[in-house]
Amino acid sequence: MHICIFEDDKYSNFYPLTLSRPVYDLVCGVRSLKEKILAEFEEADISLHCRKYLEQATRSGNPNFKINSITGDECVFINGRIALSSDVKNLVANIGDEDIVYKNGDTVILAKLSGENLSKIKAHLPDAITADLLDGIFSVETDAECYNYLWEMIANNGPEIVNDIEHLRKTGYFITHLDDFAGVNFVNPDKIFIRQNVTIKPGVVIDASKGAVLLDEDAFIFPNAVIEGPAYIGKSSKIKSGATIYENVSIGSVCKIGGEVEDTIVLPHSNKQHSGFIGHAYLGSWVNLGADTNCSDLKNNYSTIKVTLNGYTIDTGSQFLGVIIGDHSKSAINTMFNTGTIIGFSCNIFGAGFPDKYIPSFSWGGSDGITTYDLSKSIQTAKVVLSRRNKKFTTEDEKLFEDIFNLTKEERNG
């Protein structure tokens, strides 16, 4: 079976995180949406569909998969923002010989195409595969759902941590002798999972009474830190002394985290290693928050939080939402973010007071005013940041910066 994990036209709902990655590379829980789908179809021939300007970056990050290339005479297309991959597995199991489209409203959840229907898609593979491209093919309504916005992924992060840890528990290697860690207080140890080469210093409390906790390979937990589950600490990440990691937190690989964090997803290679609070937040990769950076995640009148996204004001329907920050963005010491703040790709935010609740990509400044962050300077900073992690800033990385700069130019000039 050939399976293509695709992007539809809702990718912009996940800006700024999807400016620099396909939607299926977003994380909810321990794994990315793509990894959850792949786990359901281990024997399938997989290809990945993405927007054209992301093609090279996607190819570099997925060397074992075909990108924007579909082979064979039939293909099952799976929406990359699917919320429960098990729903799709059940749909695929019931597919017959005829072409079919499974939809939830106007969203294509899954489609099986062959013959002429497949040839039309293969001949002109668009940036987004949408329902109108599949008009005329027999369709069926399904209850399977997709994520529509990042704050839905934040809200579902805790249950997904628990689900992902249960999946990994069946397939992975974990240390079971927790008494080897001297001076560490484990609460509900049956739900605490530790991989090899993890260091946990004395005085640490790991509390899994509300949900499972996973410490991945080479994680380092400094003295007197507290981690409450559900929680995931990624490979080679460091939790600093005195840090409080509350429930529903996912920390990616090679991060440094301190202060207070709750209900938050942090992608790899990002730092928030000093005091300050972030909650109900989503941070991209290569983000750095200066000391005492804080975000509000609850309004004083307890009303639902509105955000600005793609030029529209959207009521999230949630009482809790902190800050969403795109890749390569930075905040200075003592920076304050209001509820529902969205910071774009490669921004440098500083100054007293609250900056605007929507800050376009490549912005420089804060509450006193915003100017454009010069592209060449932002690239130079990224080169230095990556070199500190022994990573090389490639020509493909530079092209991606240029593409995102040009893609977001209008919103800076608007």
N, C-alpha and C positions, 0 to 999 in steps of 0.2 A: 504494500500500500504506500502510495506517495501522499504525504501530508504537507500542506503549506500553511504556516502560521502567518496570518496577514494583519495589516493595519487597515482600518477603515477611516472615514472622514472625521471621527471623533478624537483623533490624536491631539488636536489643538486644545481639547478640554483638559489635557494633562500638562500644558505649558506651565512653567518653563522647563520642567524635567524632560519632556519629550522634544525639546528643541535639539537635544544632543544625543538622543537614543530612541529607538523604536519603543512603542508603548509596552510591548511584551517583555522588555528588559527592566521594567519597574519591579520593585520588590514589595511584596506584602507578606509578612511573616518572616520566614528564614530564606525562602527561595523566591526567585523571580517568577513572573507569570509564565514565561517561556519554560523555565525548568519544571514547573508543575505539569505543564502539558506534555513535555518530553517524557516525564516519568510514567505517564499513562500509555505511551506508545513507543516503548523501548525498541521494538523490532521494525518500526516503520522507517521508510526513507523520507527524511525531513528536509524541507527548504524553508527559507525565511523571506518574507516580502517586507519591504520598507520603502520609505520615500527615497527618491533618487539621490538627494544630496547626502543621505545617511548611508548610502550603499557601501562605500569604502570602509567607513568606521565599523559598520555592522559586519563586514567581511573579516576585518582584522580581529574583531572580538569573537568571531564564530568561525574559526578556520576549518572546522569539520562539516560545515553545512553549505549547501548551495544558496546563494543570495540572489533574489529576483530571477530565478531560473527554475522552471518547472519541466520535469521530464516525464515520459510515459504517456499513456493514452487516457488515464483517468487520475483525478486528484481530489482529495478531501481538503477543503479550505476551512481552517479554524480561526475564529476571531482572536487576536492576540490579547484582548483585554477581558477575556472570559474570567468570571469570578470563581467558578468551581470547575476545575478541569474534569472531575468525575462526571459531571453532567454531560460533557462532550463525549467522554468515553462511552456512555450509555447510548447516546445518539448514534455514534459511529457503529456500535455493535448491531444496530437495527437497520443499517443502510442496505438497501437491495441493489438490483442491477440498474435501476433507472436513476437519472439525474434528479436531484432534490435539493431544496434550500430550506433550512430551518431558520425561522426568524422570530424575534421577540419584538413586536411592534415594527419599527422601521430599521431595526438592527439585524444584520445577518450574523447569526451565531455560528452556523456551519453550512457548508455547501459541498455536495458531491457532484463533480462535473466530469464529463467525458465527451469524446467526439467533437462535433462542431462547437458546442457550448464551451468546451475547454480551449479549443483552438482560438476562439475570439479573444479570450482573456490572455492567453500566452502570446498572441501576436502583438498586443498593445497593453502590456502590463502597466496599469496606472499607479499613481502615488497612493491612492486609496481605493480599496475594493468595496463597493457600496451596493445597496439593494437594487438600484436602477440598472446596474450593469447585468443583473440576473433576471430582468423582466422576461416573462414568458416561460420560465422554468417552474415546474410544479413546486409549490411552497407549503410549508406546514408551520403553524405557530407552536412555540415551545416555551416552557417556563424558565429555561436556562437564562441566566442573566450575565451581563457584562458590567464591569465598573464603568462609571460615567465621569467621575472626577477623582482627583487625588484625595480629597477629604473622605471619600468613601473607603479608600484603601487604609487611611489612617484609622478610621473607626473599626475596621475589620481586622486590624493587625494582630490583636491579642488572640482571637480564635485561630487565625492562620498560623501564628507561632506554635500553638499547641498542636494543630494538625500536622504542620511540617516536621516538628520534632518527633511526633509519633511515626511518621513515614520514615524519617532518618533512623529512628531507634531500631526499626526492623532491618535496616540495611547497613548501618554504620557501626564503627567501633567506638565504645565509650568506656571510660574508666569507671569501675564500680566500687573501688575501695576508697570512699571519701574520707575515711579516718587517716589516710596518708597525709592529709593536709592539716598540719598542726595549728591549733588556735583559731580555726575557722568554724563558724556556727552555721550548720546546714539545717534548714527548716523544711520538713517534708522531703527528706533526701531521696525517696523513691522517684521523685519527679525532677531531680537534678542530674544533668547529663554533662559529662566532661570528656573532651577529646584529648589526644596526646599532647605532651609538652606544655600544658597549661600551668601557670604559676598563680597561686592564691596566697597572699600574705596574711599573717595573723591579724585578727580583729575584724576580718571580713564577715558579713552576714549575707547569706544567700537564702532567700525565703521563697519556696515554691508552693506555699499553701494556697495561693490563688491561681496557680498555673505553672507549667513546666519552665525550666531554665536550661539553656544550652550554652556552654562555653566552648567555643571552637578552638581548633589547633593553635597553639602558641599564644593564646590570649594571656594577658598579664593583669591581675587584679591587685592593685596597691592596697596597703593597710587601711582598715577602717572604712572601706567602701561598703555600701549596701545595695544589693540587687534583689528586686522583687519581681517574681514572675507574674504573667508570662513575659519572658525576656530572652533575647538572643544576643550574644556577644561574639562578633565575627573573628576570623582568623587574624592573629597577630595584632589585635586591637588591645588598647590599654585603658583600663578604668582607673582614674587617678584617686589618690588618697582622699577620703572623706566624701567621695561622690555618692549621690543617691540616685539610683536608677529605679524608678517606680515601674509599675506594671505596664505591659503592652509596648515595650521598647525593642526595636531591632537596630543593632549597630553593625554596619558592614565591616569588611576586613580593613586592617591597617588604619584604624581610627584612634584618636585620643579623646577621651570623654571625661569631663569633670562637672562639678556643680550638680544641679537638679535637672533631671530629664524624665518626662513621662509621656506616654502615648505618642511616641515619635519614631519615625523611620529615618535612619541616617545611612546613606549609600557609602561605598568604600572610599578611603583616603580623605576623609573629612575630620576636622578637629573642632572640638568644643571642650578644651581641656581645663578651663578655669571656672571660677564661680559664676553664677548666673543661672537663670531658669529658661528652659524651653519645654513647651508642652503642646500636644496635638499638632505636631509639626512634621514636615517632610523636607529633609536636606539632601541635596544632590551630592555629587562627588567633588573632591578638591575644594570644599567649602571650609573656611576658617572663621570662627566666631571669636572676637577679641574678649578679653576678660570682662566680666560683668555684663556681657550681652544678655538681655532679657526679652522675652516676648510675653505679651498678654494672650491668654487663650480663652478668656471668659469676660464678657461685657458686664459692667456694673449693674445694668438693669436686667441682666440675665436673658436678654432677647436673642433671637437667632442671629448668626453672624453672616453678613453680606461681604462678598468679595468682588473685585473688578478683574475680569478675565476676558481677553480677546475683544475689548471694547464694550463689554456688557457688564451690568451689575447683576450678580447672581445671589439669591438667598440660598445659603447652603442647607438651611433647615436644621442646623446644629447649633447648640449653645456653646460648643467648644471647638475652636480652631485657632491655632497659633500662627506660625509663619511658614511659608513655603519658599524655599531658596534654590535657585538653579545652580548648576555646576560652576565652579571656579569663582564664586562670589565670596566676598569678605565683609566682615563688620569690624569696626574699630572698638576699642575699649568703651564700656559704658553705653553702648548702643541700645536703644529701646525700640521694639517693634510692637505695633498695635495688633489687636485681634484681626485675623484674616488678612495679614499682609503677604503680598506676593512679590518676591525679589527675582529679577530675571537672571540670565546667564552672564557671568563675568562682570559683576557689579562690585563697586567699592563704596561702602556706606559708612559714613562717619558724621560726627557733630551732635550737639545737644538736641533734645526734644525728639518727638516722633517723626520719622520721615513719612512720606506719602504711603498709603496702603497698597499702591501699585507702583513699582519701580521697573521701568523697561530694562531690557538687557543692555549691557555696556553703559551703565550709568555710573556717574562719579559724583558723590556728594551726600546730602541728607536733607534735614528739615529746612536748612537755609537756602536750598536750591540744588538742582541737579544739572550737570553738564554731561557731555558724552565722554566716556572713557575711551581714550585713543586706542584704536585697534592694535597698533604696533606695540604700544606699552602693555596692553593686556596680554598679548602673546609673549612678550619678554618676561612678564611676571609668571605666567604659566610655565615657561621653560625652567625658571628657577625653582618653582614649587615642585615640579615633577622630578627635577634632578635631586632634590633633597630626599626623595623616596627611591632613588636609583632607577627612575623611569626616564625614557627619552621622549621628548616632544617631537613628534614626527611631522613630515610634510603633510600627511593626512590630517593630523591634529590641526595644523595651521590652516589647511583648506576648510576644515569644519568651522573654526573660529570665523574665517572670512565669510562663509556661507551664512552663519547665524547672524553676524553683524549686518549683512545686507538684507537678510530676511526680516530683521527687526528694526530696520532704519526708519520706517514710516511711523512707528509708534513713538520713537524718540523725537521725531520732528513734528508730531501731531499736536 
